[in-house]
Amino acid sequence: MGIKIGIINPNGLESSLQTALDALVSAFANQNIKVHLCLYSEQIPKADLLIGTYEKSLILKELVETEQVPLDLSPEAIIIKELTLDDHTALWACAYDSRGLLYVLYELAERINAQSIPALYKPAVEKPAFKSRSVLHFLPFEAIKKGEAFPRSYWRSYFEMLIQNRFNGFTLVLPSPSGAPIFPYLFSVPEYPEVKPFHFPEDLRATNLKTLKEFATLTAESGLDFQLGFWDFYAGQLRPAFQVQGLNGDNLGSYLYLALKQILFACPEISGLEFKFQSLPLMPDFCLNTLIQAVLDTGNKTSLNFYTDQMTPEIVDLLNINEIKAQLTKESWGGKLGLPYLPEDGESSGFQLTTSTVFPWGDPDYLYRLLPLLKSTGYDRLSLILPDLDTQGEYERHWYQFHLYGRLTYHPGTTPDVLIRDFHRRFGKSGNELADLYHLRSKVIPLYNWVQAGQGTRQKLNTGGLLPFYLRTPSCDPTYFADCREYVQATLNRTELPKVTPPAVADQFHQCGTEILQRVQQLQEETSRSDQFFELEWEQTLTEAENLGHFALFHSAKLRAATELAFFMETKDLFCLEQALSYLKKARLYWEKLDFVHRFEGRLLILEDEKRLQILLDEYRTRDPFLIGFDFGTVPTSLPHNKAKSDIFPDYYIEEGFTFVDHLITYNPDIGYGWLNTTELKATPAPPVRLSEDDLLPTPAADTAALLPYENQLLNKMVWSRKPASFQVDLTPGFYQAKLTLCDRSPQARRHGPMSISINEQVITEELIVPPGKRLDLQVTVETRDGKLNFNFSCPPNQDWFISALTIHPVVPLITHTPVTTWVREKPLAIRATVTGVNPIGQVILYYQSENERGYHMLMMNSTVANTYVATIPTAYLEQGRMINYYITALDNQGKEGSLGSFETPLTVTVLKAGDYIPAFFHFTPNLKAEDDSVTLQCTIHPTAEVDTVTLYYRNNWENRINQVRLEREHADDPYRTILSGSQVLPDCALQYRFVVKFKNGVLELFPNPLTSTPYFEIKRRQD
């Protein structure tokens, strides 16, 4: 059996095309099909398969222009189609240009290798959706220092893989040693012979330059555009942030100009230079005289690529005036694989997608959502950054990401059978299942990046830091995702929150993690093909998926723990703190199932986190809830070395629920507390503590050994003095219990005293001595008739007194409780509360009623553990009505009563029916013409009878304000609708909008759902 291939290019095929043709011939040979090649003639060869390019074949050009061959006339366009011309039927596999023909030949080879000969004839008429599709690769500085030789066979296979996946560009980023230029490691600039690295041999310079030239040559030979990247590049400031022998602020600009010229002349294959600057702003004169002038002096054939957030209008004007081909690139969310949509329009034509984990990624749904938005917004260039691929051949482990990204950015309509066919070749009948597992596991890291902005994973999976830091970390997009504190405040205030909530994200994590582990268990019972390489990939894929499954379940439990801690921060309900600790322990169990390399450092942090929560719980149980608490000390002497940490959690040194008091706060009646005289007061600063995994790693900016575990923040700082002083607190007249804590566990702990302390002239202690590290708690009940409590401190000469913490408690019982805002009527309603008092609690009573009743029912609340009381409203009582009102009273054994809520102002629970339906939403984006002066938005929701309200949220991408309007309908069968003015959609601008549906059971649903789709619809005015 044989096949005849006709080449219709008159001069044959260049070397890169010949390599691709050899791959095709080899694929046929593997199927026992012999290939016969027919060279060019003036007539169409009588062949089974015809290959050629529009640019070089007169035959093909004539057939295309006469519309006999439907090839699109755009660079890199391709056609694979069986056509009958002059009574001869053949498979035409052609392209507009040589690069397109590379895609065609490799595509045919892949079809044969992955499937069978019949698949060869599947028609494809395609053109690139994005003009530039490139990969960015970082050259390690160690390779430069060692002058490593260029492994030609490795890079040839890498570049062939990129071409096979329809990439057309490759950017090599040269390292920047401590921000200094890389040029001295490549060559000597004749005008500045004194500029050279310390102790760096001349022969290594020659080797490095040779390597760079070979990079450029091989990239071009493979059919790729070659760009050179310089990150952390000098931006033109007078004082450079580095030191290099022979360079200074006076000659640096001139040197860089000459070096750029020299490298462009040495490597003429360079098509572009990419710059990311180490500091901003980029100085216009420097840009003109160095970067722009170097390009102009070498023929103005090299484009310049900058990053959008580093550009100024002045620099853009300079580029335009000098007619420099310039491109602007926007990084993906946070510089990592995050949200699959655009936060805002930008003045850029390129988009950069960074994978933030070493785990191979492959979720086509992500790209199906992202790419149409990029295209509609005007992007025509995309670049991909993968994790550092230091090991030769490691790129093969990420084959599916290259495949997805390259094929879908070339042709977003690529069919699923094409995307998974290599799974079949590698893993046989189990290919579909493994592809599904890839899709599922690849959703985990982006989901984590959505809810933990700036905390993305890289080489290892990340815990997100200690729980108080974790819950304060903002979401990647606060427009659509609520953080824990925002959700808790909205819940307690009973305000609608039209965002994805932390519990919803926790549910998504749990669902994803559970399904991943189920798929892994099923696939572990199967066997892959016997090929050793693919067997190893099979095992690695399952192991990585198992890790990601446990990682997802870890964050599901941790996010719930963070939510409970946020509730405690607002209510001081110890049950919430107990729940947070319980969820955190559950999270640790998932973390401990990770591979050792991922779990080691994180486990230490999790154990410290558990210990911290237990300490906080014990502190509150010992101290009991209070009216007001004061944490004495002063701010840390230095900011955390991690700026993100200081931005997210700047008050980490203040104990939860306490008011910070330093030695400078003078009494102010407006705030109701303060020192009456601060002249002789001093304070011990809070020490730095570990809050995230970054704090476990040594850095040049900080001594991590000096960081302490995050424990009881009341005990590691203090206010002290050698002179008498008074601290005053304003209160309502009456009886109170004051608790003072004295403990010095600061890094330089010492002995204090003897000291004396009194309150309103009532002596509490005299001649008290506190050893270093020992904790003493003083408790006393006092009366204030004038509404003031004065805490007086004194000591003998040359001695000192100090105070760590102070809390003031009411004498009547104090009730802390997290209100129950919604409940499902099919379950009994348990009401819990923490009740404490100076005197023993006698009884706690729950009063409750439905909205249709005048009086209240009464239930005794039973004590469970640690001052926690609970009462349960039976299910039968919840069968009718939509509201339950309740309040709680407590009586101590002295007859003193406390309450939470009252007969007139009760707490309210909305009783919901268990969800027995799945909401369905129907909406079509309207087509807005240029002349339209209004736009109608309408939607239909099922089940209609369950809908309470429908609200439209919308904004223009040229304004930050979000507008909202309630949608109405005239009749029960009509859609919900509203009419907006056409002025809301300006030319060249987009209107983004979404719907928030409130159902009668109180549940809010977002359409579209940000967890599963792009979170907004978009309208652009059509320009006829």
C-alpha positions, 0 to 999 in steps of 0.5 A: 500500500502506498500514497503519492504526495505532490509538492506544488511549490516550484523550488521545493521545501525549505529545511523546516518544512522538509523536517515536517515532511519527514515526520509525515513520511515517518507517520505513514511508514508506521502504518506500513504505507510507503510514500512516493514524492512527486516534485513540482511540474507546471501541471497539478500532479496526479497525486493523492495528497498535494502540498504547497503555499499560496506565496510560492506556488503559482498553481495554488495562487491561481486556484485560490483566486478563482475560488477553486481552493477555499484558502483564506488569504491571511498569514498562516491560514491553512486548508486540509480538504478533499477537492476534485479538480479537472476530474482528479480527486486529491487531498489538498493540504496547503497554506498561505505561507511556509509557517502555515504549511508547517502546521498542516504537515504536522497536523497530518502526521498527528492525525495518522499517529493518534488515530488512523488513515481515515482521520487524515481526510477530515476537512479543516479550513482555518486561519489564526484567531490571534496574530502572535502566539508565543512562549516565554522562557527564562534562561537560568543565570546559573547557565550563564555563569557556567557558560553552558553549551547549547544542547541543540537536539533538546531545543530543536525538539522543543521548538518543533513541539511549539510549531506542532502546537501552532505557536509562532513565537519564542521569547528568551528572557535573559537573567538579570543578576541582582538587577545588573545588565546581562551584557557583560556576561556576553561580550565586551563593548569596545567603547567600554572595555573596563565593563566586565563581571568580577572574576568571569573568564573571557572564554565564557563570554564567547561561549554565552554569545555563541549560545545566544546566536544558536538560540536565535538561529535555531528558533528561526530555522524552526519557523518561530519568531525569536524575541529577546527579553530583558526583565528587571532592566534599568529604567534610566534613574540617576542612581542605578540599584546595582553595582557593576565594574566600570559602570555608573550613573553617568555612562550607564545609558550610553553603555546600554545603548551600545550593548543593545546595538551590538546584540542586534547586529550579532543576532540578526534573527531577533525580531523583537526586544521585550522589557520589564523595568526594575523600577518606575517610571521609565525615563523618557530621555533614557528610553529615546536615547537608549532603547529607541535609538538602538532600534533605529540605528540597526534598521528599525526592523526590531519591535519593542514590547513593554508592559501596560502598567509600566507605560506612560503617555509620554513614552507611547508618544515617543514610540509613535513619533519615531515610528517604532513598532511597539507592543504593549502586554497586559499580565493576567490576574496578579501575574498568574493563572487566575480569573478567566476574564478581563478585569478591565479594558487596557491599552494593550494588544498582548495578553500574558498568561502565567501558570502559577504551579508546577503541576501540568495544567489542562482545562479547555473550559478556562480558555473557552471562556477567556479567549473570546473575551480577549478577542472581542476586546482587541487583543491579537497577541498572547504569550504563555509563561510556564513554570521554570523548566530547568530539566531538559525534556521537562517541557514534555510533561506539560504537553497538554497545556502547550497543546491546548493553548497553541491550538485554541489560540490559533483556532478557538473552534478546534473540536474536542476530538482533536484536543484529546486525541493524544490522550488516546495515543498515549493511554489507549482506552483510558485516554478520555478518563485521564483527559477528564481528570486533567480538566477537573484537577486544573480547576483547583489552582485558578479557584484558589487564586480567585479567593486568595489574591496574591497568595498563588502557589508556585513550587509548592502548594500553599496553605494561605497562611495563618487563619487570621491572615487567610480570612483578611486576604482579599479576593482576586476580584472584589466585584464578584467575590466577597471575602469572609469579613464582608460576608459575615457583616452582610449576614449579621446586618441582613443585607443582600450581598450580590457576590459569590460568598466564601461558603459557596467557594468552600462548596466548590472546593469540596465538590471539586476535591471529592470528585477528583479523588473519586476519579483517581480511585477509579483510574488507579484500578485501571492500567495504562499502556505498557510504554514506560514513558507514558506509564510514568506520566500516568502515575505522575498524573494520578499522584498530582491529581490526588494532591490537588484533590486533598488541596481542594478539600483542605481549602474547603475546610479552611475557608469554613474555619476562616468564616467561623473565625470572622463570625467570632470577631463580630459576635465574640460567640465562643461556639464560632471559635470552637467551630473554627478550630474544628474545621481547622483540624479537619483541614490539617488532616487533608493537608497531611495526605499531601506528598511530603515535599508539599506538606512539610512547611505548611504543616508546621504553620497549620499546627501553630495555627491550631495552637493559636486558636486554642490559646485564643479560645482558652483566653476567652474562656478564662477571661469570659466575654467583656464589654471592653478590653485593652491590649497595652504595648506599642507597634513593632519596631520594623514592618514585616519583610513581606509587604503583602503581609503588612498590607493585608494584616497591618494590626496583627500584633493586636489581640482579637477583640481588644483595643490597642493602647500604647504609651502615647494615648492621652485620655480623651472624653470623645473616645472614653479612655486614655492615660492621664499623663503620658510623660514618663510612660514607655512601651515594649514593642510587639515582636514580629511573628510568623503569619505565612509560609514566606515567614518560614523561608530565609530571605535577604530582607529579614532574619526569619529566625527572629520571627516568633509563633503567632500566639497570645498577643496580650503577653508579648508587649506592655506599657510600663514606667518607673513613675506613677500613672493613671489610666481612665475608662468612662463607663455608665455608673454601676458595678463592674468586674475588672480583670488585669493581666500582667505578663512579660513574654517579650523577647527581652522579658525581665522581672518587674516590681514591686508595684502597687495597683488600685482602682478608684482608690481601692487597692488591688495589690501592693508590693507585687513582683512579676517574674519574667514569663510568669502570668498573673491575673488580678480580678476585682469588682468595683463600683463607679458612681461618677462613670469613671474607673481610674486604674492607678499604677505606682512603684518604688524609686528605680523599680517599675510597674507594667500592664499587659491587658485589661478587660471590664465586665458587666456584673449582670449576665452577658450573652454572646450569640451568632444570630441565626438568619436563615433556616430550612424548615425541614430541620429542627432549629438549634439556638446556641449562646455563650452566657457568662457572668460575675455570679453563677448563672441560674437559668437561660431562657429562649423566647420564640414565636412565629410572625403570626403569633402575639405571644412568645413560647418559652424554652429552657436552654441547657448548658452543654460545655464551657458556658454554652447553652442550647435550646432546640425549636422542634421541626413541627413548629417550623412547618408554618410561617416564614419568620421566627422571632426570638430573644434570650434572657439569662438570670444569675443566682443573685437575681441579676438579669441580662438579655439579647434582644427583647419582646419588642426588638427580637432577632429574626430567622427566615424559614426557608423551604428546602431547595427542591428545584434547580433554577434555570435562567434564559437571556440573550444579549441584545444586538445594539445598532449604531442608531439605537437610542435605547437597549432592552434587557430582559430575562426569564427565570424558572421556576417563575413562581419562586422568584421574589425580585430580579435586579440588574447590575451594570456598568460601562468600562469607562466608569467605575460606578456600578448601577443597579435597577429592579426589573419588572414584568407586566404579566406572570408569563412575561419576562423580566425586563428594563430599558436602558438609555443608549447613552449607556453604551458609547462607541468603542465602549462596552456595557457589562451587566449581570442579573441577581435573582432573589428567590422567595426562600431568600437564596440569591443566585447570580447570573452568570455565575462567576464560578462557572462562567464569565461573570458578566454579559457584555454589549457593544454598539455595532458600527455599521 
